[in-house]
Amino acid sequence: MVGAHATGKTTLARWVRDHYGVPMIAEVARGVLAEMEARLDTLRTDIELVNRYQREVFHRQIEAEQKVAGTFVSDRAFCNLAYAAHHSTILGDVFRDRRLADYMGWVRHGIVFFLRPHRELVVADGVRAGLEWEEVVRIDGMVKLMLEVFDVPYIPVQSLSMQERVRLVQRVLDLAGLEPGARTGEAAAAAPAKAPADGLRN
């Protein structure tokens, strides 16, 4: 799942996790923020701190996804780079880093749902980088730009209705051959790992 903050990525990712029984990679940004013992208002004023934060989130997301053998769902992928474009000065370094091109190639092998914003979903939670509608729209545009620049095929999720979102995602994943109620826990761990290109990625 990719998109700006407050678009419902986590809610939809949890549904996929529960319905299909696949592992879910939760947002890494909150964990990085806690480890750095930093507050969101500090990140907005300390450019060196925000650079370190954004770089760490980028690396941690890659590591988290590549640790999983086989199918998984993630409630974001490269989305933090959209925030880095607005709040840090590291984006040039990241774009020159070979790991970004490799990672976006990895993303292209998955099924990418691009959740579009709705005003009704913009709710403060103490972590999100911007709570203004204009900020959400800017981040949405940056995520779309990255999808297009890196030629990542994606399925737009436009509807606000959870019922319609679920029906769209379920239809796509069913067509992709992902079966509901897949094995989890020890049974999944004992099963042969799928090749990276075979599973749901983001």
VEXLOLUM-177779 format. One line per 10 residues: number of its first residue (from 1); for each residue x negated, y, z of C-alpha. Coordinates in pm, whole numbers. Layout:
N
NUM	X Y Z | ...;
This chain:
202
1	0 0 0 | -140 341 -94 | -8 694 -64 | -10 1002 153 | 61 994 524 | 426 968 629 | 534 767 326 | 620 444 510 | 315 237 414 | 278 68 751;
11	648 -18 779 | 651 -181 437 | 319 -358 495 | 457 -506 817 | 759 -635 627 | 530 -806 375 | 325 -954 659 | 633 -1091 836 | 824 -1207 528 | 534 -1373 349;
21	327 -1474 650 | 7 -1311 524 | -255 -1132 735 | -219 -754 759 | -509 -512 775 | -396 -225 992 | -508 134 950 | -874 161 1048 | -874 540 1090 | -711 530 1433;
31	-970 284 1562 | -1257 494 1430 | -1108 804 1588 | -1082 627 1924 | -1438 493 1903 | -1572 839 1832 | -1370 970 2127 | -1264 1256 1903 | -941 1447 1887 | -767 1544 1566;
41	-795 1916 1637 | -1172 1873 1682 | -1200 1704 1344 | -1040 2005 1182 | -1305 2243 1314 | -1628 2038 1324 | -1736 1966 965 | -2023 1734 1063 | -1790 1530 1282 | -1525 1504 1012;
51	-1791 1400 759 | -1907 1121 989 | -1548 1020 1058 | -1445 1004 691 | -1758 813 590 | -1705 558 867 | -1338 510 777 | -1432 445 414 | -1696 185 506 | -1475 22 770;
61	-1184 -22 525 | -1408 -201 278 | -1548 -428 549 | -1203 -510 689 | -1065 -616 352 | -1366 -819 246 | -1363 -1018 570 | -1028 -1174 474 | -1039 -1487 260 | -741 -1506 29;
71	-416 -1315 30 | -354 -1020 261 | -164 -694 282 | -319 -360 379 | -127 -47 470 | -383 173 292 | -695 136 81 | -895 432 -49 | -637 681 83 | -876 838 333;
81	-1084 968 40 | -790 1192 -48 | -828 1347 297 | -1203 1364 258 | -1149 1577 -51 | -960 1831 158 | -1136 1819 494 | -1499 1713 443 | -1804 1771 224 | -1899 1405 161;
91	-1687 1327 -143 | -1971 1386 -389 | -2188 1139 -198 | -1908 885 -185 | -1840 909 -558 | -2209 848 -629 | -2208 546 -398 | -2192 224 -598 | -1974 75 -329 | -1686 298 -436;
101	-1687 172 -795 | -1717 -187 -672 | -1435 -135 -424 | -1200 21 -679 | -1271 -273 -907 | -1168 -498 -617 | -848 -293 -575 | -766 -333 -945 | -745 -710 -895 | -467 -672 -642;
111	-106 -558 -652 | -94 -190 -564 | 225 -23 -444 | 205 358 -453 | 451 502 -201 | 573 848 -295 | 657 1111 -32 | 991 1221 111 | 1043 1516 346 | 1251 1301 579;
121	952 1081 661 | 712 1359 768 | 691 1304 1145 | 411 1405 1384 | 219 1117 1546 | -101 1282 1672 | -329 1121 1414 | -215 1228 1072 | -423 1497 909 | -137 1724 808;
131	223 1762 915 | 329 2014 654 | 518 1902 347 | 272 2088 123 | -17 1889 273 | 162 1559 210 | 223 1660 -153 | -144 1754 -200 | -262 1420 -62 | -8 1238 -278;
141	-152 1412 -583 | -508 1319 -488 | -415 952 -440 | -248 953 -782 | -556 1115 -935 | -780 841 -796 | -547 569 -923 | -563 719 -1270 | -938 796 -1271 | -1024 441 -1170;
151	-762 284 -1401 | -586 109 -1113 | -249 -36 -1222 | 16 52 -966 | 385 18 -895 | 545 344 -777 | 781 315 -480 | 1008 617 -517 | 1314 526 -314 | 1363 638 45;
161	1594 343 113 | 1418 59 296 | 1658 -187 136 | 1555 -77 -214 | 1186 -71 -120 | 1206 -427 10 | 1391 -547 -299 | 1128 -392 -528 | 833 -534 -337 | 996 -875 -301;
171	1072 -899 -671 | 718 -806 -770 | 555 -1045 -523 | 792 -1327 -614 | 702 -1280 -980 | 335 -1283 -880 | 387 -1625 -722 | 363 -1529 -355 | 598 -1753 -161 | 795 -1631 144;
181	704 -1786 477 | 344 -1864 383 | 134 -2041 644 | -17 -1827 916 | -252 -1868 1210 | -447 -2193 1238 | -267 -2353 942 | -370 -2068 715 | -724 -2076 847 | -747 -2445 766;
191	-612 -2399 413 | -854 -2353 121 | -930 -1987 55 | -798 -1840 -268 | -1022 -1660 -510 | -1028 -1284 -449 | -836 -1202 -766 | -548 -1438 -681 | -394 -1258 -387 | -218 -944 -282;
201	-474 -679 -202 | -328 -337 -111;
